[in-house]
Amino acid sequence: MSTFLERTKELIGKSGITEKQLTAELGISNSSFTDWRKGKGKPSLETVVKISDYFHVSIDYLVRGKEFNEPKKLDFSNSKDEELLSKFHELTPELRERLLAYMDGMLSVIPKEDSEKRLSV
């Protein structure tokens, strides 16, 4: 499994620069890579952001080794679902919050057996 340091070194190699050049360009301590290799610390979030911006990769890629997955698009089962969401987006943020609270209240009074039937439809 590849680590942040290994992924960063791979990006450095592909770009044709040296660790020293990268640290100079990003304003990172020259000893950073040596310290990370020796386990004497880890890069700060600010440093991770600088490196991801420099190489045009996601922070997720640097830290976890994979790109961020976009949330799955909701599958609307019918036009009423689409209509409800469309109208919801027309509301102000304050009204959205009030509507969600109202819906939570409505859902809380549904008997458990009715709620289970509703979910299976």
N, C-alpha and C positions, 0 to 999 in steps of 0.2 A: 504494500500500500504506500502510495506516494504521500509525502508530507508537504507542508507549506514551503519549507526550505528547498526540497527537491523540485517542486513545481516552479519556484522562483528561479532556481539555478537553470532549469530547462528553458525558461523564457529568456533568461540572460544569454544562454548559449545560442538560441535561435536568432536573437537580435544582433549578435555579433559584438556586444559590449562586454565589459568586464564588471565584476562585482564592485570594484573600486570606482568605475565610472558611474555606475548606477547610484551608489551611495553619495557620490559627489553631486550628481544632478538632483537627487531628491533631498539632500540635506540630512542624510542619515549618517550616524557614526560609522567610521571606517571599520571598527571592530564588531559591528553588528552581526555580520554573517558568521564570524568566528565564534562569537558568544552564543549564537543560536545553535551552531554545530555542537558546541560543548555543553549545551543544556543550561547555560548561564542566563537564561531569560528567553523571552519570546517577544516577537515584534508587537508594538502597540497597535491599537486599532488605526490610529493616524498613519502609521507606517504601512499597514496592510492596504489602506485606501490609496496612499500614494503609489504603491507598487501596482495595484490593480488599475489605477488610472493611467500610469505610465505605459503599461503593456496592453491596455484596452481589453482587459479580461474582468470577469466579475469577481467580487470578493468571495462569493461562494466557490468559484473555481479554485482560487488560491487556498482557501481554508479547508474546503471539503473535497476538492478534486472533481467537482461536477458543476455544471452550469445550473443556474436557477431554473426551476421548472415553473412555467406560467401556471397559474391556477386553472383548473379545468373549467371550461365554459359550462354554465348551467344548461341543462337540457330541459326546456320548457315542454311540458306534456300537452299543453293546449293553449289556445289564444287567451284564455282568462289569466293564465300565469304571466304571459307577456304584457297584457293590459295592466295587471296589478303592478308589475315592476316598472313599467313606463310611467304610470301615475306616481309611484313612490319617488322616482327620480325628479319629478316636477316639484316636489315639496321642498321647502327650505330645510336646512339641517335640523333646526329646532322642531319643526313639525314632523320630520322623520322620527326623531327620538320619541316624541309624544305618541306617534302612531305605533311604534314598536312596543312602548310601555303598555298601551291599550291592548295590543294583540297578546302580549304576555298575560295580561289580566284575563282576557277572554279564554286563553288556552288553559289557565290555571283552574277554571271552573268546569271544564269538560271532565266528566267522569272518566276514570282510567280506561274502562272497557270501550267507551266511545272513541277515546283517543287511539287505542290500539286498532280499532276497526278503520279509523280514518287513515292511519299509516299504511294499512295493507291494501288500500284502494289504488 
